[in-house]
């Protein structure tokens, strides 16, 4: 039996996520965005590859059925790009 609470489930059977797990997902989303915003993208294929890498980072939360973490990752990722590189944010819409 685990004392960290990671095996607890809500009424729908989804894992109950801790604030620490959500913070970790937010940080991962910001880090994925930083890898994209620091470059000037002249090659659209490289830009798309960077987006795929960000999606791969998010997929670990999706595969674990951690819906709140997926939302936290997405929110931080999109927010970081929108505030620092609105030009890239338009490309992602």
Secondary structure, DSSP 8 states (H G I E B T S, - for coil): --SSSTT-B-TTS-B---HHHHHHHHHHHHHHHHHHHTS----HHHHHHHHHHHHHHHHHHHHTT-HHHHHHHHHHHHHHHHHH-HHHHHHH-
